[in-house]
């Protein structure tokens, strides 16, 4: 576990100037447009947002270019900063954390291109890599030499992530020396470590109470480590498991079968909405976030397992890091579908130790470090870590051309 070395600033410099404003009669909202890992989205200083959830959601929708209400099939988000894919429809809000256990608080709004509904129930491990860079650049934290460390509490999952970046000069610059699969070139690197990630949404390692279940005639393992996920063997679906995402996305019969599986699994896992109400069958069918579902197969190269990951509505171009932490844990637990398929891995024992799991995906290999041990409940996982890189695309203001009267009143206040 990392200790925070950072000095968190209660009144970060520059935010009095970099604040919501009217310019030529048009509302302008400040934000950073960023990439974290293989995800893209925006990062916002939460105190700049309206307190009203209704106005907050309207503002987020207009920034990202999704429908203000209802659904618009085929929406291309040409009037916003979103890019169509779930991995590029993320809005992170950052704030000071109240309490000694963390330095900052983050909240994720996950959007979908063609609908107004916003999912407030999940975190994003990839996009979380952007948060330390934002915090350093805006003065929320002060850099240390040679490493800057900070603790980020995610309000969606109530999990604390320890972030560590190389700042050898003791300033906001993070060395651009890290390359990851799915991203061309070297960029500032961030190591993220999820503390106590078991039961992020359900409170249980095995939410169904079983290491294997059968849904729609297919054997599956359901785990909740950083994110609730359903794991199936690609061979049980008549696939090799190394098919590319565009091929999988065109396979409507496969997507229909996977939907049957994740809906039945989600109901048995007892997945809930943010307000604590159980998700309905219809909500699970249309979910853009939970449960994740992945197909596994034996490794083709130097990895321990091959994976094709779904968000769940479409195949992911690589592998989300929260899903990667969950899959890596499953590989180390006897009795799961993933453990049955994985090769050349020593499973967890009763003695706590660190294990490295290499997961082959369409973009390359995602490596996760997991610390764990077997227990009466299944396992204890003190932490799971991974490395991503990040970059700032742009920083500045986005105009909001047609806000509601209530939202315009917020900007005039």
C-alpha positions in Angstrom: 0.0 0.0 0.0 1.3 3.4 -0.9 1.4 6.4 1.5 0.6 9.8 0.1 3.6 12.0 -0.3 1.6 14.9 -1.9 0.6 18.2 -0.3 -3.0 18.6 -1.3 -4.0 22.3 -1.9 -7.5 23.3 -0.6 -7.6 26.3 -3.0 -5.8 25.3 -6.1 -4.3 28.2 -8.0 -5.9 29.4 -11.2 -9.4 28.1 -10.7 -10.8 31.5 -9.9 -9.8 32.5 -13.5 -10.4 29.1 -15.1 -14.1 29.0 -14.2 -17.6 28.9 -15.9 -18.3 32.2 -17.7 -20.3 33.9 -20.4 -18.4 35.1 -23.5 -20.3 37.0 -26.2 -23.5 35.9 -24.6 -22.6 32.2 -24.9 -22.0 29.9 -21.9 -18.5 28.5 -21.7 -17.4 25.7 -19.4 -13.8 24.9 -18.4 -12.4 21.3 -18.8 -9.5 19.2 -19.8 -9.9 16.9 -22.8 -7.7 13.9 -22.0 -6.7 10.3 -22.6 -6.1 7.8 -19.9 -4.8 4.4 -21.1 -7.0 3.4 -24.1 -10.0 5.6 -23.0 -10.7 9.2 -23.7 -13.0 11.8 -22.2 -13.0 15.0 -20.1 -11.9 15.9 -16.6 -13.8 18.6 -14.7 -13.2 20.3 -11.4 -16.4 19.3 -9.6 -17.1 22.5 -7.7 -17.5 24.2 -11.1 -20.7 22.1 -11.8 -24.2 22.9 -10.8 -25.4 21.3 -7.5 -28.6 20.1 -9.2 -28.2 16.6 -10.6 -30.6 17.5 -13.4 -28.5 20.5 -14.5 -25.3 18.7 -14.0 -26.5 15.9 -16.3 -27.7 18.3 -18.9 -24.4 20.1 -19.0 -22.5 16.8 -19.3 -24.7 15.7 -22.1 -24.2 18.9 -24.0 -20.4 18.7 -23.6 -20.3 15.2 -24.9 -22.9 15.5 -27.7 -25.4 12.8 -26.5 -29.1 13.3 -26.6 -30.4 15.7 -24.0 -33.4 13.4 -23.5 -34.5 10.0 -24.8 -32.6 8.2 -27.5 -31.3 9.1 -31.0 -30.3 6.0 -32.8 -27.1 6.3 -34.8 -26.0 9.5 -33.1 -22.4 10.3 -34.2 -21.8 12.9 -31.5 -20.6 15.4 -34.1 -21.7 18.3 -31.8 -19.7 17.2 -28.8 -16.5 15.7 -27.5 -17.6 12.1 -27.3 -16.4 9.7 -30.0 -19.2 7.1 -30.3 -17.6 4.3 -28.3 -18.2 3.7 -24.6 -14.4 3.9 -24.1 -14.5 7.5 -25.4 -17.6 8.7 -23.5 -16.3 9.3 -20.1 -16.6 12.4 -17.8 -14.5 12.4 -14.6 -15.2 15.0 -11.9 -12.5 15.6 -9.4 -12.7 17.2 -6.0 -10.9 17.4 -2.6 -11.6 14.4 -0.4 -13.1 15.0 3.0 -11.3 12.7 5.4 -7.7 11.5 6.1 -8.0 8.2 4.1 -7.6 9.9 0.6 -6.4 13.1 -1.0 -8.9 13.5 -3.9 -12.3 12.2 -4.8 -13.3 11.2 -8.3 -16.7 10.6 -9.8 -17.3 9.0 -13.2 -20.2 9.7 -15.5 -20.4 7.0 -18.2 -22.3 8.0 -21.3 -23.6 6.2 -24.4 -23.7 7.9 -27.8 -27.3 7.3 -28.6 -29.1 7.8 -25.3 -29.4 10.5 -22.6 -29.2 8.0 -19.6 -26.0 8.4 -17.6 -24.5 5.5 -15.7 -23.1 6.7 -12.3 -22.4 3.1 -11.0 -18.9 2.3 -12.3 -15.2 3.5 -12.3 -12.8 3.4 -15.2 -9.3 2.1 -14.5 -8.0 3.4 -17.9 -9.3 6.9 -17.7 -8.3 7.1 -14.0 -4.7 7.4 -15.2 -5.5 10.9 -16.4 -6.4 12.1 -13.0 -2.8 12.5 -11.5 -1.7 14.5 -14.5 -4.8 16.8 -14.2 -4.2 17.2 -10.5 -0.5 18.2 -11.0 -1.2 20.6 -13.8 -4.0 22.4 -12.1 -2.1 22.6 -8.7 -4.5 20.4 -6.8 -1.4 18.6 -5.6 2.2 19.6 -5.3 4.9 17.4 -7.0 7.5 15.6 -4.9 11.0 14.4 -5.8 11.5 11.8 -7.3 8.0 10.3 -7.0 4.6 11.9 -6.5 2.0 9.7 -4.9 -1.7 10.4 -4.2 -4.8 8.5 -3.0 -8.0 8.8 -5.1 -11.3 7.8 -3.6 -13.8 6.8 -6.3 -17.4 7.7 -5.2 -19.0 5.3 -7.8 -17.4 2.2 -6.4 -16.1 3.5 -3.0 -12.6 2.0 -3.8 -9.4 3.9 -3.1 -6.8 3.9 -5.9 -3.1 4.7 -5.1 -1.5 6.5 -7.9 2.3 6.9 -8.4 4.1 9.0 -11.1 7.7 9.8 -11.7 8.4 13.5 -11.1 12.2 13.6 -10.9 12.4 17.4 -11.1 9.9 18.0 -8.4 7.5 19.8 -10.7 4.3 19.0 -12.5 6.1 17.3 -15.4 5.7 13.5 -15.5 8.3 11.8 -17.7 6.9 10.7 -21.1 8.7 7.4 -21.0 5.9 4.8 -20.9 4.5 2.8 -23.7 1.4 0.6 -23.5 -0.4 -1.7 -25.9 -3.0 0.0 -28.1 -1.4 3.5 -27.9 1.4 4.5 -30.3 4.4 6.2 -28.7 5.6 7.0 -25.2 3.6 9.3 -22.8 3.6 10.1 -19.1 3.3 6.9 -17.2 1.0 6.2 -14.1 1.0 3.2 -11.9 -2.4 2.7 -10.3 -3.0 0.3 -7.5 -6.6 -0.6 -6.4 -6.9 -1.2 -2.7 -9.2 -4.0 -1.5 -10.9 -4.4 -4.9 -13.1 -7.4 -4.0 -16.8 -6.7 -4.0 -16.7 -3.3 -5.6 -20.4 -3.5 -6.5 -21.8 -6.5 -4.7 -19.6 -6.8 -1.6 -18.6 -10.4 -2.6 -15.8 -12.1 -4.6 -18.3 -14.6 -6.0 -21.6 -12.7 -6.1 -23.7 -15.8 -7.1 -22.1 -17.9 -4.3 -20.6 -20.3 -6.9 -17.3 -20.4 -8.8 -19.2 -21.7 -11.8 -22.8 -21.3 -13.0 -24.7 -22.1 -16.1 -26.5 -19.3 -18.0 -28.3 -19.9 -21.3 -26.6 -23.3 -21.5 -23.1 -21.9 -21.1 -20.8 -22.4 -18.1 -19.6 -19.1 -16.6 -17.8 -17.7 -13.6 -19.0 -14.5 -12.0 -16.5 -12.4 -10.0 -16.5 -8.9 -8.6 -13.0 -7.6 -8.3 -12.9 -3.9 -9.2 -15.9 -4.5 -11.5 -18.5 -7.3 -11.7 -17.7 -9.6 -14.6 -18.9 -12.7 -16.3 -16.2 -15.0 -17.8 -17.0 -17.7 -20.4 -14.9 -20.1 -22.5 -14.8 -19.0 -26.1 -14.8 -22.7 -27.2 -18.2 -23.1 -25.5 -19.5 -20.4 -27.9 -18.0 -22.1 -30.9 -15.1 -19.6 -31.3 -11.3 -19.8 -31.2 -11.1 -16.8 -28.9 -8.6 -14.8 -31.0 -11.1 -13.2 -33.4 -10.7 -9.5 -33.7 -13.3 -7.0 -32.3 -14.8 -5.9 -35.6 -15.5 -9.5 -36.5 -17.1 -10.1 -33.1 -19.2 -7.0 -33.3 -20.6 -8.1 -36.7 -21.6 -11.5 -35.2 -25.2 -10.7 -34.1 -25.9 -14.2 -33.0 -22.9 -14.1 -30.7 -23.9 -10.7 -29.3 -27.5 -12.0 -28.7 -26.1 -15.0 -26.9 -23.8 -13.0 -24.7 -26.7 -10.7 -23.8 -28.7 -13.7 -22.6 -25.7 -14.7 -20.5 -24.9 -11.4 -18.9 -28.6 -10.6 -18.2 -29.1 -13.9 -16.4 -25.8 -13.5 -14.6 -26.6 -9.9 -13.6 -29.9 -11.0 -12.1 -28.3 -13.8 -10.1 -25.5 -11.5 -9.0 -28.1 -9.1 -7.6 -26.6 -6.1 -9.4 -28.0 -2.8 -8.2 -28.3 0.7 -9.5 -26.6 3.6 -7.7 -29.8 4.3 -5.7 -29.6 0.7 -4.3 -32.6 -0.6 -6.3 -32.0 -4.0 -8.2 -31.4 -3.7 -11.9 -34.3 -5.0 -14.0 -33.9 -7.4 -16.9 -34.5 -4.5 -19.3 -31.9 -2.3 -17.6 -29.4 -5.1 -17.8 -30.2 -5.7 -21.5 -29.4 -2.1 -22.2 -26.6 -1.6 -19.8 -23.4 0.0 -21.1 -21.4 -0.8 -18.1 -22.2 -3.8 -15.8 -21.7 -6.6 -15.8 -18.7 -6.8 -18.1 -18.4 -10.1 -20.0 -15.4 -11.7 -21.5 -14.5 -14.8 -23.5 -11.2 -16.5 -22.6 -9.1 -19.0 -24.5 -5.6 -20.5 -24.2 -2.7 -18.1 -24.9 -1.4 -17.8 -28.4 2.0 -16.3 -27.5 3.9 -15.3 -24.4 0.9 -14.5 -22.2 -1.0 -16.7 -19.7 -4.4 -16.3 -21.3 -6.2 -14.8 -24.3 -9.2 -12.6 -23.7 -11.9 -10.9 -25.8 -13.6 -8.3 -23.6 -17.1 -6.8 -24.0 -18.3 -3.5 -22.4 -20.8 -5.4 -22.5 -22.7 -4.1 -25.6 -19.7 -4.3 -27.9 -16.2 -5.9 -28.1 -13.4 -3.8 -26.6 -10.4 -2.9 -28.7 -8.1 -4.0 -25.9 -8.9 -4.9 -22.3 -10.1 -2.4 -19.6 -7.8 -2.4 -16.7 -10.5 -2.9 -14.1 -11.7 -5.9 -16.1 -8.1 -7.0 -16.4 -7.7 -7.0 -12.6 -10.8 -9.1 -12.3 -9.7 -11.6 -14.9 -6.2 -11.8 -13.5 -7.7 -12.7 -10.1 -9.9 -15.3 -11.6 -6.9 -16.9 -13.3 -5.4 -17.4 -9.9 -8.4 -19.0 -8.3 -9.0 -22.7 -8.8 -12.5 -23.7 -9.9 -13.1 -20.7 -12.2 -13.4 -20.8 -16.0 -10.4 -18.5 -16.3 -8.2 -20.8 -14.1 -9.2 -23.8 -16.2 -8.0 -22.0 -19.4 -5.0 -20.1 -18.2 -1.5 -21.7 -18.6 1.8 -21.6 -16.7 0.4 -19.8 -13.6 0.7 -20.8 -10.0 -2.7 -20.3 -8.3 -3.0 -18.5 -5.0 -2.1 -20.4 -1.8 -2.9 -19.7 1.8 0.2 -17.6 2.0 -0.1 -14.0 0.7 2.1 -13.3 -2.3 2.3 -11.1 -5.5 1.5 -12.7 -8.8 1.9 -11.3 -12.3 -0.7 -12.2 -15.0 -0.2 -11.4 -18.7 -3.5 -11.2 -20.6 -3.3 -11.3 -24.4 -5.9 -9.0 -26.1 -6.3 -7.4 -29.5 -3.9 -4.5 -28.6 -1.2 -6.6 -27.1 -0.6 -7.8 -23.5 -2.1 -6.2 -20.4 -0.1 -7.1 -17.3 -1.6 -7.0 -13.9 0.1 -7.4 -10.5 -2.2 -9.0 -7.9 -1.4 -9.5 -4.3 -3.6 -12.2 -2.7 -4.1 -15.4 -0.8 -6.8 -18.0 -0.5 -9.2 -17.7 2.4 -12.4 -19.2 3.7 -14.4 -16.6 1.7 -12.4 -17.5 -1.4 -9.5 -15.0 -1.3 -8.2 -11.8 0.1 -6.8 -9.3 -2.3 -5.1 -6.4 -0.6 -4.3 -4.7 -3.9 -4.1 -5.1 -7.7 -1.8 -2.8 -9.7 -1.3 -1.9 -13.4 0.5 0.7 -15.4 -1.1 3.0 -18.0 0.0 6.2 -19.7 -1.9 9.5 -20.2 -1.9 12.7 -22.1 -3.7 16.1 -22.4 -5.3 16.7 -25.8 -6.5 20.2 -24.9 -7.3 22.4 -22.0 -9.8 25.3 -22.1 -13.4 26.1 -22.5 -16.2 24.3 -24.4 -19.1 26.6 -25.5 -22.7 25.5 -24.5 -24.7 27.0 -27.3 -28.3 26.0 -26.4 -28.6 25.5 -22.7 -31.9 25.3 -21.0 -33.1 28.5 -19.2 -32.2 26.9 -15.9 -28.7 26.0 -17.0 -28.1 29.5 -18.5 -29.2 31.0 -15.1 -26.4 28.9 -13.5 -23.9 30.6 -15.8 -25.3 34.0 -15.2 -25.2 33.6 -11.4 
